[in-house]
Amino acid sequence: MRRAAFLSFLLPLAGCGLREPLQPPPGEPPPPVPAMARRAPTTEEMLTPPPIARPERVDELLRRSEEREDDRFDLPPPDVAPGDLPVDGEPD
């Protein structure tokens, strides 16, 4: 009995998948063309993530130690005064 109920639920659900290309609803305008684009992107282009969304892994090993350069953007949080920060080697 349970199996029949389960299969009767699954069968209509299996028919929900689309087999044709996506189209805007009838009577609706297509999506606007992006600024500076020569043509509107296709559905496939809009569904393909850009390379920055899935970057490739870099497996390059470090061959020698190098001193890090000072990073001018490595700043303390704005609510901490510079004198309150621990100095390397001092306990917190």
Buried (B, 14 or more C-beta within 10 A) or exposed (E): EEEEEEEEEEEEEEEEEEEEEEEEEEEEEEEEEEEEEEEEEEEEEEEEEEEEEEEEEEEEEEEEEEEEEEEEEEEEEEEEEEEEEEEEEEEE
